[in-house]
Amino acid sequence: MILKGREMASSDLRPVRPTVTPAAYVGGKRNLAKRICAIIESIPHQTYAECFVGMGGIFLRRSSAPPAEVINDYSGDVANLFRILQRHYPQFMDMLKYQVSSRREFERLKECDPATLTDLERAGRFLYMQRLSFGGRVNGHFGIDPARGGRFNILKLAPLLEEIHERLAGVVIENRRWQDFMDLYDRPGTLFYLDPPYFGCEDDYGKELFDRAEFAEMAARLARLKGRFILSINDLPEIRELFSAFDIIPVELTYTIAGGRNARPARELIIVGRAV
């Protein structure tokens, strides 16, 4: 098991300042982040490559980084938001300056076709909807919490986005299918982190982004990996069988929604492997 006699982290790793995500996202890894980040930092690597970055629930919470970092998401909205935060941060903040939390604006933007927008407008639309949607669900419903103020408050959001902008310096941002991304960056010294949609929830991010048959394809691809990997996924018999060739670490968690209420238990897996 990877946790027995753990290798020391590479001296190439440099300290970085952890930050929080720009918005909630369905499947975010807030509850698992500390444990996953500890495993990442225990594995020597020269390149960190994240296949499904989402809102950066793991990427942004790490406290060390190797010389090369690459983040990827097949969602054009996700990739575009991070590119805008990296390259056009001042213009983005100017555009957001007068935006307010409003159900009417949320519904208007929800009906808007992202293909008709500029990259700046598309990033603003996506961030606005993710901040205000219930549970961080992609194109979900307008969320309310009587105990809190509006969740799109630029005075609170600006310092966070500035931290993310600074953290993205030197990071390569890709917008590829996970298969193409892994083929491009797989080599000795690369550590992949994969956080695919949960088994049984493949359509949560969009029907065209991921198919259930890709889990079997993923297990086969990881078996011939040149580098190493960490995979987080929900704990189901089908997943345990597909990834039985690798180290499987079960984790019990409690998830909450609606401002910390409605707690429910959950079982997840952290799967760790390396080239054979």
C-alpha positions in Angstrom: 0.0 0.0 0.0 1.2 3.5 -0.7 0.7 4.6 2.9 3.1 2.0 4.3 6.7 3.2 4.2 5.7 6.3 2.3 8.4 7.8 0.1 9.6 11.3 0.9 8.3 14.1 -1.4 10.7 15.3 -4.0 13.0 18.2 -3.1 11.7 19.9 -6.3 8.4 20.6 -4.7 8.0 24.3 -3.7 5.6 25.7 -1.2 2.4 27.4 -2.5 -0.3 29.2 -0.7 -3.6 27.2 -0.6 -6.8 29.0 -1.5 -10.4 28.1 -1.8 -12.4 27.6 -5.0 -14.0 30.4 -6.9 -17.5 28.7 -6.6 -19.1 25.6 -5.4 -19.2 22.7 -7.9 -21.1 19.4 -7.9 -18.7 16.7 -6.8 -16.3 19.2 -5.2 -13.7 17.6 -2.9 -13.8 19.9 0.2 -14.3 17.0 2.6 -11.6 14.8 1.0 -9.1 17.5 0.1 -6.9 17.3 3.1 -6.3 13.6 2.7 -5.9 13.6 -1.0 -3.4 16.6 -0.8 -1.4 14.7 1.8 -1.1 11.7 -0.6 -0.1 13.9 -3.5 2.6 15.6 -1.5 4.0 12.2 -0.4 4.6 11.1 -4.1 7.8 12.5 -5.8 6.8 14.1 -9.1 8.1 16.7 -11.6 4.7 17.3 -13.3 1.3 17.6 -11.6 -1.5 16.9 -14.1 -5.2 17.1 -13.2 -7.6 15.6 -15.7 -11.0 16.9 -14.3 -10.1 20.2 -12.5 -13.7 21.4 -12.0 -13.5 24.4 -9.7 -10.1 23.4 -8.5 -11.1 21.7 -5.2 -7.8 19.8 -5.0 -5.5 21.9 -7.2 -6.1 25.1 -5.3 -5.9 23.5 -1.8 -2.4 22.0 -2.3 0.4 23.5 -0.3 3.2 22.5 -2.5 3.8 22.2 -6.2 6.3 20.7 -8.7 8.1 22.6 -11.4 5.3 21.9 -14.0 1.5 22.0 -13.4 -1.2 21.3 -15.9 -4.9 21.5 -15.3 -7.6 20.2 -17.7 -11.3 20.0 -18.0 -13.4 19.0 -21.1 -16.0 21.6 -20.0 -15.4 24.7 -22.1 -16.9 26.8 -19.4 -14.4 25.6 -16.8 -11.3 25.9 -19.0 -12.4 29.4 -20.2 -12.9 30.6 -16.6 -9.4 29.6 -15.5 -7.9 31.1 -18.6 -9.6 34.4 -18.1 -8.6 34.4 -14.4 -5.0 33.7 -15.5 -4.7 36.1 -18.5 -7.4 38.8 -18.3 -7.9 39.3 -14.6 -8.2 43.1 -14.5 -10.7 43.2 -17.4 -12.7 40.4 -15.8 -13.0 42.3 -12.5 -14.0 45.5 -14.3 -16.8 43.5 -16.0 -18.0 42.0 -12.7 -17.9 45.3 -10.8 -21.6 46.1 -11.0 -23.1 42.5 -10.9 -25.6 41.8 -8.1 -27.3 38.7 -6.8 -30.6 38.5 -8.5 -33.0 35.6 -9.4 -34.1 37.5 -12.5 -30.4 37.9 -13.7 -29.7 34.3 -12.8 -32.6 33.1 -15.0 -31.6 35.4 -17.8 -28.1 34.1 -17.9 -29.3 30.5 -17.6 -31.2 30.9 -20.9 -28.3 32.6 -22.6 -26.3 30.5 -25.1 -22.6 30.7 -24.1 -21.6 30.3 -27.7 -23.0 33.8 -28.4 -20.8 35.5 -25.7 -17.2 36.7 -25.7 -14.7 34.7 -23.5 -15.0 37.4 -20.8 -18.8 37.3 -20.8 -18.8 33.5 -20.8 -16.5 33.4 -17.8 -18.6 35.9 -16.0 -21.8 34.0 -16.7 -20.4 30.7 -15.6 -18.9 32.1 -12.3 -22.2 34.0 -11.6 -24.3 30.9 -12.1 -22.0 28.6 -10.1 -21.9 31.0 -7.2 -25.7 31.3 -7.1 -26.9 27.8 -8.1 -28.2 25.5 -5.4 -25.4 23.0 -4.4 -23.1 24.2 -7.2 -25.0 22.2 -9.8 -24.2 23.1 -13.4 -27.1 25.1 -14.8 -29.1 24.3 -11.6 -31.7 26.3 -9.7 -31.2 29.6 -8.0 -30.2 28.9 -4.4 -31.3 30.9 -1.4 -30.2 30.9 2.3 -32.1 33.3 4.6 -29.2 33.2 7.1 -26.6 34.5 4.6 -26.4 37.5 2.2 -26.1 37.3 -1.6 -23.4 34.9 -2.7 -22.3 37.2 -5.5 -20.7 39.9 -3.5 -17.8 41.4 -5.5 -16.3 43.0 -2.3 -15.8 39.5 -0.9 -15.1 37.8 -4.2 -12.4 40.1 -5.4 -9.7 39.1 -2.9 -10.3 35.4 -3.6 -10.2 35.8 -7.4 -6.9 37.8 -7.0 -5.4 34.9 -5.0 -6.5 32.4 -7.7 -5.1 34.7 -10.5 -1.7 34.7 -8.7 -1.8 31.0 -8.1 -2.3 30.3 -11.8 0.9 31.9 -12.8 2.9 29.5 -14.9 0.1 26.9 -14.9 -0.8 25.3 -18.3 -4.6 25.1 -18.9 -6.0 22.5 -21.2 -9.5 21.8 -22.6 -9.3 18.2 -23.8 -10.9 14.8 -23.2 -9.2 13.0 -20.4 -7.9 10.3 -22.8 -6.1 12.9 -25.0 -4.8 14.8 -22.0 -3.3 11.7 -20.4 -1.7 10.6 -23.7 -0.1 14.1 -24.1 1.3 14.3 -20.6 2.0 10.7 -19.6 5.7 10.1 -18.8 7.8 9.1 -15.9 7.7 11.9 -13.3 4.1 12.8 -14.0 1.5 12.5 -11.2 -2.1 12.5 -12.5 -5.0 13.3 -10.2 -8.4 12.1 -11.6 -11.8 13.2 -10.2 -14.3 11.9 -12.8 -18.0 12.1 -12.4 -19.4 9.7 -9.8 -20.5 6.3 -11.1 -24.2 6.7 -11.7 -24.0 10.5 -12.0 -22.3 10.8 -15.4 -24.7 13.3 -16.8 -24.4 15.8 -13.9 -21.9 17.9 -15.8 -23.5 17.6 -19.2 -24.5 14.6 -21.2 -21.8 15.0 -23.8 -18.8 15.2 -21.4 -18.5 11.7 -19.9 -20.0 8.2 -20.5 -20.3 5.3 -18.1 -18.3 3.1 -20.4 -15.3 5.4 -19.9 -14.7 3.9 -16.4 -13.5 0.6 -17.9 -11.5 2.5 -20.5 -9.9 4.5 -17.7 -9.0 1.4 -15.7 -7.2 0.0 -18.8 -5.4 3.3 -19.5 -4.2 3.6 -15.9 -2.8 0.0 -16.0 -0.3 1.0 -18.7 0.5 4.4 -17.3 4.2 5.6 -17.4 3.7 7.9 -14.5 1.6 7.6 -11.3 -1.9 8.5 -10.4 -4.5 9.2 -7.7 -8.2 8.7 -8.5 -11.1 9.7 -6.2 -14.6 8.1 -6.9 -17.7 6.9 -5.1 -17.5 3.5 -3.4 -19.5 1.0 -5.3 -18.9 -2.7 -6.1 -18.6 -1.9 -9.8 -15.8 0.6 -9.1 -14.0 -1.8 -6.8 -14.0 -4.5 -9.4 -12.9 -2.2 -12.3 -10.0 -0.8 -10.3 -9.1 -3.9 -8.3 -5.5 -4.0 -9.7 -4.6 -0.9 -7.7 -4.4 0.2 -4.1 -7.9 1.1 -2.9 -8.3 3.2 0.2 -12.0 3.4 1.5 -13.1 6.7 3.2 -16.2 7.4 5.1 -17.5 11.0 5.0 -20.5 13.1 5.9 -21.8 15.5 3.3 -24.1 18.5 4.0 -26.0 20.8 1.7 -28.3 23.8 2.3 -26.0 25.7 4.6 -24.7 22.8 6.6 -28.0 21.0 7.1 -29.3 17.7 5.8 -26.2 15.7 6.8 -25.8 12.3 5.1 -23.1 9.7 5.3 -21.1 8.8 2.2 -18.5 6.3 1.2 -15.8 7.1 -1.3 -12.6 5.6 -2.5 -9.1 6.9 -3.1 -7.3 4.7 -5.6 -3.6 4.9 -6.0 -1.3 3.4 -8.6 1.9 3.6 -10.5 3.5 2.1 -13.6 4.3 -1.6 -13.3 
